[in-house]
C-alpha cells in the first residue's frame, strides 16, 4: 500500500508568542512523550563519519557538559581498527576501570567499541581512531550521546511540495520536574540532505523574523532552499553554545526526516464518509471514506489515511491502491474496519487525519496531503478475535510417591481468528506440553500429568500462554502426594527376611504369616514390638443414633499395595459359618503415632441378627 515506507507522523512546530515551548516540548503539536521529567531519551551530542588512512590516526574533540552518563560509540569498518578516549585532564582511556565501562562487539569485518562514562568530567573530550595496525584505510562513525535534562527538540517529519522551501525550527530546553524552561543564547544550525546526497546548510535565528515567535525566547526558526528533488530528506539540527546558568560549553544534535512530494497529483476536494451498519445493532461494520483525487498522468497510486478516536487518540489506518490510465480525477475509497481497533472496546467519533496521496514507483513517492479536517460520527466495536476456554477437571486426588497420574483438559478457541498457544505453565509436581494453533471454533486436548515426589498437597493453576484477547487462560489444579506403594516382596527384603522365607504364608520368626505382617506393618522377623499396640484387629461394640454396631479397628500399612481385604462374620465360629459382610461404614479414624500408618474402623450394624464374631481376610491380588 505504500505505508511501510511512510515514517511516523511529524511534529510540525507552529510558533506564537505563547506557544513556542508547548509546540516542541510536549504540546499539542508534538508527541506528549518527546521530553518529560519522568523519561528522557538519550540526547545526541555528536555524530561524525570519516576515514583514517592505514598507519595513521585521527582525533575528534567534543564538549561534554554536566550529565549522569555519556556514551561514546565507535563503529569501525575494519576489525583491525582501534580507538581510545582522552578526558579533559589528558588521561588516555583504552578499557574499563573506575567510572568507565568498555564493550567490544565484532561482527565480521565490523567492530563496535562502546565506552560508558558515569558522571564524566566536564570539558572537552577527545575520541581517537587509530589505524596504525591496519594495512588498509579504516572507515568509522563516532556517535556520542548522554543522559541529560538539557535537551534539543526540533521539527521533523513534515511533508512539502516539490520546489517549496522547507521550514525548520528548533529549541533548547531544561526539563525539570515542574516542566520545561527554554534556554536562549545558543547557535543552532541545520543540515538538509537530499535523497541523492546533496547537502544544504541553513542557519536558524531567534530574532522574531523567521517564524520563530519572539526574539530571544529560545525558539529558533529558518528555512532550507526550495526542494527540487522528490523523496525523503534527512534533517540534522546542531546546537552549540555556553549554558547561561552553568557556564559550561555544550553541543546537542537531533536527526529526523522530511518528505518532498514528486508532483504526481493532488487531493482535489473535501472527503466524505458513510457509516455502514448492515445488522443495525448501533455499531458500524465499517466506515467508508471517499477521497477526490486528481492525478497528473497514468500510473499506480496509493491513498492512505487514518481515523483517530476523538477521546482516546486510538487510530485505525487504511490504504487503497488504484491504477489510472491517464490524467484525471477519481473518487478513491478508504474502508476502515473495526477489526483494526483494540478488542472489546467502543470507539467514536473520529477525526480523519493524515490522508496522503502516493505515486507507486519502485518505492512509494509522496505527492500530496489533505490539509483540512473531517469529523466522522460513527461508533465502532471490535469483538474479541481469539477467546480461550479450558474444560476438564484437574483434581488428581491422592497419588502415591514415585507414581504418575494423568488427566485430560480441552483448550477451546471461541473467537473468530486462529488462536496461537505458545506454552503451558504449571506448578511444581505437574507437567504438560502443548504449543500450536487452534482454529476458530475448534479445540485441542492436552494430557496433564501429576508425579508427586513428597507427601503433601500440591496445588496452583495451570496457565495457557497464547495470543488470546479474551477468555480465562487459567485452570485450578491440585493433587495430594500419598505414601509410596511398596510391594510385599520388596517390603520383606527391606525388613531382612531371607530369600527362601518370603512366601505370603511363610513365618520367618515374627509369629504370623508374612502377608499379615505386611498388611498390619508388623516386623516379619522380630514380631510385635512396643510400637504395635494398635496394629492387630480389635473388636468392640458401639451404639450411635439408635443403632448398635459391631466394630473392628486395626492398623493398615501406609505403603500397602497389591492386597485386598474382606470382612467376614460368624455366630458360631464353625468352619462353614463364616459369611462375607459388607461394612455399613468404613473410615480412617486416625494415624498411628508410632508408624504414621492409618487406623481403620469398620462398623457392621447388628440389626435383628446376632453376630458374635468378625474377622478380616487378606488376599494377595
C-alpha positions as CSV (number, residue, x, y, z in Angstrom):
1,X,0.0,0.0,0.0
2,X,3.0,2.3,0.3
3,X,2.6,2.9,4.0
4,X,5.6,0.8,5.0
5,X,8.0,3.4,3.8
6,X,5.9,6.2,5.4
7,X,7.6,7.3,8.7
8,X,5.6,8.3,11.8
9,X,3.7,11.5,11.6
10,X,5.8,14.5,12.2
11,X,5.9,17.2,14.8
12,X,5.2,20.4,12.9
13,X,6.0,23.3,15.1
14,X,3.9,26.4,14.8
15,X,5.2,29.4,16.7
16,X,3.5,32.2,18.5
17,X,4.4,34.3,21.5
18,X,2.9,31.9,24.0
19,X,3.2,28.5,22.2
20,X,6.9,28.0,21.4
21,X,7.6,25.8,24.5
22,X,4.4,23.8,24.0
23,X,5.0,23.1,20.3
24,X,8.3,21.4,20.8
25,X,8.3,20.2,24.4
26,X,5.2,18.1,24.7
27,X,2.4,20.5,23.5
28,X,-0.4,19.7,21.1
29,X,1.8,19.9,18.1
30,X,4.3,17.3,19.3
31,X,4.4,13.9,20.9
32,X,3.5,14.2,24.6
33,X,6.4,11.8,25.4
34,X,9.0,13.7,23.4
35,X,10.5,15.2,26.5
36,X,9.2,14.8,30.1
37,X,10.6,15.0,33.6
38,X,10.0,11.3,34.1
39,X,11.5,9.7,31.0
40,X,14.1,11.5,28.8
41,X,15.6,9.9,25.7
42,X,19.3,9.9,25.3
43,X,20.5,13.2,23.9
44,X,22.8,13.1,20.8
45,X,25.9,15.2,21.3
46,X,27.8,14.4,18.2
47,X,27.8,12.0,15.2
48,X,30.9,12.1,12.9
49,X,31.7,9.9,9.9
50,X,35.1,9.7,8.3
51,X,38.0,7.6,7.2
52,X,41.6,7.3,8.5
53,X,44.5,6.2,6.3
54,X,46.4,3.0,7.0
55,X,49.1,3.6,9.6
56,X,47.5,6.9,10.7
57,X,45.0,8.1,13.3
58,X,42.5,10.9,13.8
59,X,41.2,12.6,16.9
60,X,37.8,14.4,17.3
61,X,37.1,16.9,20.1
62,X,33.7,17.2,21.7
63,X,32.4,19.4,24.6
64,X,30.7,17.5,27.4
65,X,28.6,19.3,29.9
66,X,27.2,18.0,33.3
67,X,25.4,14.7,32.7
68,X,24.7,11.5,34.5
69,X,26.3,9.4,31.8
70,X,27.9,9.9,28.4
71,X,28.3,7.1,25.8
72,X,31.0,7.1,23.1
73,X,30.2,4.5,20.4
74,X,32.7,4.0,17.6
75,X,31.8,1.8,14.7
76,X,34.8,0.6,12.6
77,X,34.5,-1.0,9.2
78,X,37.7,-3.0,9.8
79,X,38.2,-5.3,12.7
80,X,41.9,-4.2,12.9
81,X,40.9,-0.6,13.8
82,X,41.4,0.6,17.4
83,X,40.1,3.5,19.4
84,X,40.5,5.3,22.8
85,X,39.3,8.3,24.7
86,X,41.2,11.2,26.2
87,X,39.4,13.0,29.0
88,X,39.6,16.8,29.7
89,X,42.6,16.2,32.0
90,X,44.6,14.4,29.3
91,X,44.1,10.9,30.6
92,X,44.1,8.3,27.9
93,X,41.3,5.7,28.4
94,X,41.5,2.4,26.5
95,X,39.5,0.0,28.6
96,X,37.2,-0.4,31.6
97,X,38.1,1.0,35.0
98,X,36.8,3.5,37.6
99,X,33.7,5.2,36.2
100,X,34.3,3.8,32.6
101,X,33.0,0.6,31.1
102,X,34.1,-0.6,27.7
103,X,32.3,-3.1,25.5
104,X,33.7,-4.6,22.2
105,X,31.5,-6.3,19.6
106,X,32.9,-7.8,16.4
107,X,30.5,-8.8,13.6
108,X,32.5,-10.0,10.6
109,X,34.5,-7.0,9.4
110,X,32.5,-4.6,11.6
111,X,33.8,-3.7,15.0
112,X,31.8,-1.7,17.6
113,X,33.5,-0.2,20.6
114,X,31.4,1.4,23.3
115,X,32.6,3.4,26.3
116,X,30.0,4.3,29.0
117,X,31.3,7.0,31.3
118,X,29.3,7.6,34.5
119,X,29.5,11.2,35.9
120,X,32.0,12.3,33.3
121,X,34.4,15.2,33.9
122,X,33.0,18.4,32.4
123,X,35.1,19.7,29.5
124,X,36.4,18.8,26.1
125,X,36.7,15.0,25.5
126,X,38.6,13.5,22.5
127,X,37.8,10.4,20.6
128,X,40.8,8.8,18.9
129,X,40.5,6.4,16.0
130,X,43.8,4.5,15.3
131,X,44.6,2.6,12.1
132,X,48.3,2.2,12.8
133,X,47.9,-1.6,12.9
134,X,45.8,-1.8,9.7
135,X,47.0,-2.4,6.2
136,X,44.1,-0.6,4.7
137,X,42.3,2.6,5.5
138,X,39.6,2.3,8.1
139,X,36.1,3.9,7.8
140,X,34.5,4.9,11.0
141,X,31.5,6.5,12.7
142,X,31.6,8.2,16.1
143,X,28.4,8.7,18.0
144,X,28.3,10.4,21.3
145,X,25.2,10.6,23.4
146,X,24.3,11.5,27.0
147,X,21.6,11.2,29.7
148,X,20.6,14.8,30.3
149,X,17.7,17.1,31.2
150,X,19.3,19.6,28.9
151,X,17.7,18.7,25.5
152,X,17.3,19.8,21.9
153,X,13.9,19.4,20.1
154,X,13.1,20.2,16.5
155,X,10.7,20.0,13.7
156,X,10.8,16.7,11.7
157,X,8.6,14.6,9.5
158,X,6.8,17.3,7.6
159,X,5.6,16.9,4.0
160,X,6.2,19.6,1.3
161,X,5.5,20.0,-2.3
162,X,8.4,19.9,-4.8
163,X,10.0,23.3,-5.3
164,X,8.9,24.7,-2.0
165,X,11.2,26.0,0.7
166,X,11.4,23.7,3.8
167,X,10.7,25.4,7.1
168,X,12.9,24.4,10.0
169,X,12.5,25.1,13.7
170,X,14.2,24.0,16.9
171,X,14.6,24.9,20.6
172,X,16.7,24.1,23.6
173,X,15.1,23.3,26.9
174,X,15.9,22.4,30.5
175,X,13.5,19.7,31.5
176,X,12.8,19.6,35.3
177,X,10.0,18.1,37.4
178,X,8.0,21.2,37.1
179,X,8.1,21.5,33.3
180,X,10.4,22.9,30.6
181,X,12.4,26.1,30.6
182,X,13.5,27.5,27.2
183,X,17.3,28.2,27.1
184,X,18.2,31.1,24.9
185,X,21.6,32.3,23.6
186,X,22.7,29.2,21.6
187,X,23.7,29.0,18.0
188,X,21.5,26.5,16.1
189,X,22.0,25.3,12.5
190,X,20.5,22.6,10.3
191,X,21.7,20.4,7.5
192,X,19.3,19.1,4.9
193,X,20.5,16.1,2.8
194,X,18.6,15.1,-0.3
195,X,17.9,11.5,-1.4
196,X,20.9,11.8,-3.8
197,X,23.2,13.1,-1.1
198,X,23.2,16.8,-1.8
199,X,23.7,18.9,1.3
200,X,22.1,22.2,2.1
201,X,23.1,24.2,5.2
202,X,20.7,26.5,6.9
203,X,21.1,28.9,9.8
204,X,18.3,29.2,12.4
205,X,17.5,32.5,14.0
206,X,16.0,33.7,17.3
207,X,15.1,37.2,16.1
208,X,11.4,37.1,15.8
209,X,11.7,37.4,12.0
210,X,12.0,33.8,10.9
211,X,8.7,32.2,12.1
212,X,10.4,31.9,15.5
213,X,7.9,33.6,17.7
214,X,9.6,36.4,19.7
215,X,13.3,37.5,19.6
216,X,15.4,36.0,22.4
217,X,12.8,33.5,23.5
218,X,14.9,30.4,22.8
219,X,12.8,29.3,19.8
220,X,14.7,29.3,16.5
221,X,13.4,29.3,13.0
222,X,14.6,29.3,9.4
223,X,14.3,27.5,6.1
224,X,16.2,25.5,3.6
225,X,16.4,26.2,-0.1
226,X,13.5,25.1,-2.3
227,X,13.5,21.3,-2.7
228,X,14.0,20.3,-6.3
229,X,14.2,16.5,-5.7
230,X,11.4,14.2,-4.6
231,X,11.8,11.8,-1.7
232,X,12.9,11.7,1.9
233,X,15.4,14.2,3.1
234,X,17.4,13.8,6.3
235,X,17.4,16.8,8.7
236,X,20.2,17.3,11.3
237,X,19.9,20.1,13.8
238,X,23.1,21.1,15.7
239,X,23.2,23.4,18.7
240,X,26.4,24.9,20.2
241,X,26.9,27.3,23.0
242,X,27.5,28.0,26.6
243,X,24.8,27.3,29.1
244,X,23.8,30.7,30.8
245,X,23.3,29.1,34.2
246,X,26.3,26.8,34.4
247,X,28.8,28.5,32.1
248,X,29.6,25.1,30.5
249,X,30.1,24.6,26.8
250,X,27.7,22.2,25.3
251,X,26.7,20.6,22.0
252,X,23.4,18.9,21.1
253,X,22.3,17.2,17.8
254,X,18.9,16.0,16.6
255,X,18.2,13.9,13.5
256,X,15.0,13.5,11.6
257,X,13.4,13.4,8.2
258,X,11.1,15.4,5.9
259,X,9.3,14.3,2.7
260,X,9.2,16.2,-0.6
261,X,6.4,15.2,-3.0
262,X,7.0,14.2,-6.6
263,X,4.1,16.1,-8.1
264,X,2.2,13.1,-9.2
265,X,-1.2,14.5,-8.3
266,X,-3.2,16.1,-5.5
267,X,-6.2,15.7,-3.3
268,X,-8.7,17.9,-5.2
269,X,-11.8,18.1,-2.9
270,X,-13.3,17.5,0.5
271,X,-13.6,13.9,1.7
272,X,-17.0,12.5,2.7
273,X,-17.9,9.4,4.7
274,X,-20.6,6.8,5.3
275,X,-21.0,4.5,8.3
276,X,-22.1,1.0,7.2
277,X,-24.3,-0.9,9.8
278,X,-25.8,-3.8,8.0
279,X,-27.2,-5.5,11.1
280,X,-28.5,-2.2,12.6
281,X,-27.0,-3.0,16.0
282,X,-25.8,0.5,16.6
283,X,-22.1,-0.4,15.8
284,X,-20.8,0.3,12.3
285,X,-19.5,-2.7,10.4
286,X,-17.1,-0.3,8.6
287,X,-16.6,3.4,7.7
288,X,-16.3,4.2,4.1
289,X,-14.5,7.5,3.3
290,X,-14.5,8.9,-0.3
291,X,-11.4,11.0,-1.3
292,X,-11.5,13.1,-4.5
293,X,-8.1,12.7,-6.2
294,X,-6.6,14.3,-9.3
295,X,-3.6,12.6,-10.9
296,X,-1.2,14.1,-13.4
297,X,-0.7,11.1,-15.6
298,X,-1.1,7.3,-15.9
299,X,0.4,5.1,-13.2
300,X,-0.2,3.2,-10.0
301,X,-1.3,5.3,-7.0
302,X,-2.0,4.8,-3.3
303,X,-4.2,6.8,-0.9
304,X,-3.7,6.2,2.8
305,X,-5.2,7.8,5.9
306,X,-6.3,7.2,9.4
307,X,-9.3,7.7,11.8
308,X,-8.3,9.0,15.2
309,X,-10.7,8.5,18.1
310,X,-11.5,11.9,19.5
311,X,-11.4,10.9,23.1
312,X,-8.6,8.4,23.3
313,X,-6.4,9.1,20.3
314,X,-6.7,5.4,19.2
315,X,-6.0,5.1,15.5
316,X,-7.3,3.0,12.6
317,X,-5.3,3.0,9.4
318,X,-6.5,2.2,5.8
319,X,-5.0,2.4,2.3
320,X,-6.2,1.8,-1.2
321,X,-4.1,1.2,-4.3
322,X,-5.6,2.2,-7.7
323,X,-4.5,2.4,-11.3
324,X,-5.1,5.3,-13.7
325,X,-4.6,5.0,-17.5
326,X,-4.5,8.8,-18.0
327,X,-4.5,12.1,-16.1
328,X,-7.8,12.9,-14.5
329,X,-10.0,12.9,-11.3
330,X,-11.4,10.0,-9.4
331,X,-13.0,9.2,-6.1
332,X,-10.9,6.8,-4.0
333,X,-12.4,4.8,-1.2
334,X,-10.8,4.2,2.1
335,X,-12.5,1.4,4.1
336,X,-11.9,1.5,7.9
337,X,-12.6,-1.8,9.7
338,X,-13.3,-2.1,13.4
339,X,-11.2,-5.2,13.5
340,X,-8.1,-2.9,13.4
341,X,-9.1,-1.4,16.8
342,X,-8.3,-2.8,20.2
343,X,-10.8,-5.6,21.0
344,X,-13.7,-5.4,23.4
345,X,-13.9,-1.6,23.4
346,X,-16.2,1.0,21.9
347,X,-14.7,3.9,19.9
348,X,-16.0,7.0,18.2
349,X,-16.5,9.7,17.0
350,X,-13.3,10.1,15.0
351,X,-11.2,12.7,13.2
352,X,-10.0,11.9,9.7
353,X,-6.2,12.6,9.6
354,X,-3.1,12.1,7.5
355,X,-4.8,11.5,4.2
356,X,-1.9,11.2,1.7
357,X,-1.6,10.5,-2.0
358,X,1.4,8.5,-3.2
359,X,2.6,7.6,-6.7
360,X,3.7,4.0,-6.6
361,X,7.1,3.6,-8.3
362,X,9.9,1.3,-7.1
363,X,9.1,2.9,-3.8
364,X,6.1,5.0,-2.8
365,X,6.6,8.6,-3.7
366,X,4.5,11.1,-1.7
367,X,2.5,13.6,-3.7
368,X,0.0,15.4,-1.5
369,X,-1.8,15.5,1.8
370,X,-5.3,16.7,2.7
371,X,-4.8,19.7,4.9
372,X,-8.4,20.1,6.1
373,X,-10.4,18.3,8.8
374,X,-13.4,16.0,8.9
375,X,-15.2,14.7,12.0
376,X,-16.6,11.2,11.5
377,X,-19.6,10.4,13.7
378,X,-19.6,6.7,13.8
379,X,-19.4,4.1,16.6
380,X,-17.2,1.1,16.1
381,X,-16.8,-2.0,18.3
382,X,-14.3,-4.8,17.6
383,X,-15.3,-8.2,19.0
384,X,-12.7,-10.4,20.5
385,X,-10.8,-12.2,17.8
386,X,-9.4,-15.0,19.9
387,X,-11.0,-16.2,23.2
388,X,-9.7,-19.1,25.2
389,X,-11.7,-21.5,27.3
390,X,-10.5,-24.5,29.3
391,X,-12.7,-27.5,30.2
392,X,-11.9,-30.7,32.2
393,X,-11.1,-31.5,35.9
394,X,-7.5,-31.3,37.2
395,X,-8.3,-32.7,40.6
396,X,-5.9,-35.7,40.8
397,X,-6.8,-36.9,44.3
398,X,-4.1,-38.9,46.1
399,X,-1.3,-40.3,44.1
400,X,1.4,-42.5,45.7
401,X,5.0,-41.2,45.6
402,X,7.0,-42.2,42.5
403,X,3.8,-42.9,40.6
404,X,2.2,-40.8,37.9
405,X,-1.5,-40.0,37.2
406,X,-2.8,-38.4,34.0
407,X,-5.9,-36.3,33.2
408,X,-7.0,-34.6,30.1
409,X,-8.2,-31.0,29.6
410,X,-9.5,-29.3,26.5
411,X,-8.5,-25.9,25.1
412,X,-11.2,-24.2,23.2
413,X,-11.0,-21.2,20.8
414,X,-14.3,-19.3,20.9
415,X,-13.1,-16.4,18.7
416,X,-13.1,-15.7,15.0
417,X,-9.3,-15.9,14.4
418,X,-6.8,-18.7,14.9
419,X,-5.5,-18.9,18.5
420,X,-1.8,-19.5,18.8
421,X,-0.7,-21.3,22.0
422,X,3.0,-20.9,22.8
423,X,3.4,-22.7,26.1
424,X,1.7,-24.0,29.3
425,X,2.8,-23.1,32.8
426,X,2.2,-25.4,35.7
427,X,3.0,-25.5,39.4
428,X,5.7,-27.9,40.7
429,X,4.7,-31.6,40.6
430,X,2.6,-31.2,37.4
431,X,3.7,-31.5,33.8
432,X,2.1,-30.9,30.3
433,X,3.2,-29.7,27.0
434,X,1.4,-28.1,24.1
435,X,2.1,-25.4,21.5
436,X,0.3,-24.9,18.3
437,X,-2.6,-23.3,16.5
438,X,-6.3,-23.8,17.4
439,X,-8.6,-22.6,14.6
440,X,-11.8,-20.6,15.3
441,X,-14.4,-22.8,16.9
442,X,-12.0,-25.7,17.3
443,X,-10.3,-27.3,20.4
444,X,-7.3,-29.3,21.4
445,X,-6.9,-32.0,24.0
446,X,-3.9,-31.8,26.4
447,X,-2.7,-34.5,28.8
448,X,-1.6,-33.2,32.2
449,X,0.5,-35.5,34.4
450,X,0.9,-35.4,38.2
451,X,4.0,-37.0,39.8
452,X,4.5,-36.2,43.5
453,X,8.0,-36.5,44.9
454,X,7.0,-35.9,48.6
455,X,3.9,-36.5,50.6
456,X,1.6,-33.5,50.9
457,X,-0.8,-31.2,49.0
458,X,0.2,-29.9,45.6
459,X,-1.9,-27.0,44.1
460,X,-1.9,-24.0,42.0
461,X,-3.0,-23.0,38.5
462,X,-2.3,-24.3,35.0
463,X,-1.8,-21.3,32.7
464,X,-2.0,-21.1,28.9
465,X,0.3,-18.6,27.2
466,X,-1.3,-17.5,23.9
467,X,-2.3,-14.5,21.9
468,X,-5.9,-14.8,23.2
469,X,-7.6,-11.4,23.6
470,X,-10.3,-12.7,26.0
471,X,-11.4,-15.7,28.0
472,X,-9.9,-17.4,31.0
473,X,-6.4,-18.8,30.5
474,X,-6.1,-20.4,33.9
475,X,-7.5,-23.6,35.5
476,X,-7.2,-24.8,39.1
477,X,-5.0,-27.9,39.6
478,X,-4.4,-29.9,42.7
479,X,-3.4,-33.3,44.0
480,X,-2.0,-35.0,47.0
481,X,1.2,-37.0,47.3
482,X,0.4,-40.1,49.2
483,X,2.7,-42.7,50.8
484,X,4.9,-44.7,48.4
485,X,3.5,-48.0,47.4
486,X,6.0,-50.8,48.4
487,X,5.2,-54.3,47.1
488,X,5.3,-57.1,49.7
489,X,8.3,-58.7,48.2
490,X,10.4,-55.5,48.5
491,X,9.0,-54.9,52.0
492,X,10.1,-58.3,53.2
493,X,13.5,-57.9,51.6
494,X,14.0,-54.5,53.3
495,X,13.0,-56.0,56.6
496,X,15.6,-58.7,56.5
497,X,13.5,-61.7,55.6
498,X,15.7,-64.5,54.0
499,X,15.0,-65.1,50.3
500,X,13.6,-68.6,50.9
501,X,11.1,-67.4,53.5
502,X,9.3,-64.7,51.6
503,X,6.1,-66.6,50.6
504,X,2.9,-65.0,51.8
505,X,2.2,-67.8,54.3
506,X,5.8,-68.2,55.5
507,X,6.6,-67.2,59.0
508,X,10.3,-66.1,59.2
509,X,10.0,-65.7,63.0
510,X,7.6,-63.0,63.8
511,X,4.8,-65.3,64.8
512,X,2.4,-64.7,61.9
513,X,2.4,-65.2,58.1
514,X,4.2,-62.6,56.0
515,X,1.0,-61.4,54.4
516,X,-0.5,-60.4,57.7
517,X,2.8,-58.9,59.0
518,X,2.9,-56.8,55.8
519,X,-0.7,-55.8,55.9
520,X,-0.5,-54.6,59.6
521,X,3.1,-53.4,59.3
522,X,4.5,-55.7,62.0
523,X,8.1,-56.7,61.7
524,X,8.1,-60.1,60.0
525,X,11.2,-61.4,61.8
526,X,11.1,-59.9,65.3
527,X,7.3,-59.8,65.6
528,X,5.2,-57.4,67.7
529,X,7.0,-54.6,69.5
530,X,6.1,-51.8,71.8
531,X,5.1,-49.7,68.8
532,X,2.5,-52.2,67.6
533,X,-0.2,-51.7,70.3
534,X,-2.8,-50.7,67.7
535,X,-1.7,-52.9,64.9
536,X,-3.8,-56.1,65.3
537,X,-7.6,-56.0,64.9
538,X,-9.6,-55.2,68.0
539,X,-13.3,-55.9,68.1
540,X,-15.9,-53.9,70.0
541,X,-19.4,-52.6,70.1
542,X,-20.8,-49.1,69.8
543,X,-24.3,-47.5,69.8
544,X,-24.9,-44.5,67.7
545,X,-28.1,-42.7,66.6
546,X,-30.3,-45.5,67.9
547,X,-28.3,-48.3,66.2
548,X,-25.9,-50.9,67.6
549,X,-22.7,-51.7,65.6
550,X,-20.1,-54.4,65.8
551,X,-16.7,-52.7,65.3
552,X,-13.3,-53.8,64.1
553,X,-10.4,-51.5,64.4
554,X,-6.9,-52.2,63.0
555,X,-3.7,-50.6,61.6
556,X,-3.1,-50.7,57.8
557,X,0.4,-50.4,56.4
558,X,0.6,-46.9,54.7
559,X,2.8,-48.4,52.0
560,X,0.4,-51.3,51.2
561,X,-0.2,-52.3,47.6
562,X,-1.4,-55.4,45.8
563,X,-3.7,-56.5,48.7
564,X,-7.5,-56.9,49.0
565,X,-9.4,-57.2,52.3
566,X,-12.9,-58.6,53.0
567,X,-14.8,-58.7,56.2
568,X,-16.5,-62.0,57.4
569,X,-18.9,-62.6,60.2
570,X,-20.0,-65.7,62.2
571,X,-22.2,-66.7,65.1
572,X,-20.6,-70.0,65.9
573,X,-17.0,-69.9,64.7
574,X,-17.9,-73.0,62.7
575,X,-15.8,-73.5,59.6
576,X,-18.8,-73.2,57.4
577,X,-20.4,-70.4,59.3
578,X,-18.3,-67.5,58.0
579,X,-20.0,-65.3,55.6
580,X,-18.8,-62.1,53.7
581,X,-20.1,-59.0,55.4
582,X,-20.3,-55.6,53.7
583,X,-19.5,-53.0,56.4
584,X,-22.1,-50.3,56.9
585,X,-19.3,-47.8,57.5
586,X,-15.5,-48.0,56.9
587,X,-13.3,-45.0,57.6
588,X,-9.9,-43.8,58.6
589,X,-10.2,-42.7,62.3
590,X,-6.7,-41.5,62.9
591,X,-3.0,-42.2,62.4
592,X,-0.8,-44.4,64.5
593,X,1.7,-42.0,66.1
594,X,4.4,-44.7,66.2
595,X,4.5,-45.6,62.5
596,X,2.3,-43.0,60.6
597,X,0.0,-45.8,59.4
598,X,-3.7,-45.3,59.0
599,X,-6.0,-46.6,61.7
600,X,-9.1,-48.1,60.1
601,X,-12.5,-48.7,61.8
602,X,-15.2,-50.9,60.2
603,X,-18.8,-50.9,61.5
604,X,-21.4,-53.6,60.9
605,X,-24.9,-53.0,62.2
606,X,-26.2,-55.8,64.3
607,X,-29.9,-55.5,63.3
608,X,-32.1,-58.4,64.1
609,X,-29.3,-61.0,63.8
610,X,-26.8,-61.7,66.5
611,X,-23.2,-61.6,65.0
612,X,-20.8,-62.6,67.7
613,X,-17.6,-62.8,65.7
614,X,-16.0,-60.8,62.9
615,X,-12.7,-61.3,61.1
616,X,-10.5,-59.9,58.2
617,X,-9.5,-62.0,55.2
618,X,-6.4,-60.5,53.5
619,X,-5.7,-61.8,50.0
620,X,-2.8,-61.1,47.6
621,X,-4.2,-59.7,44.3
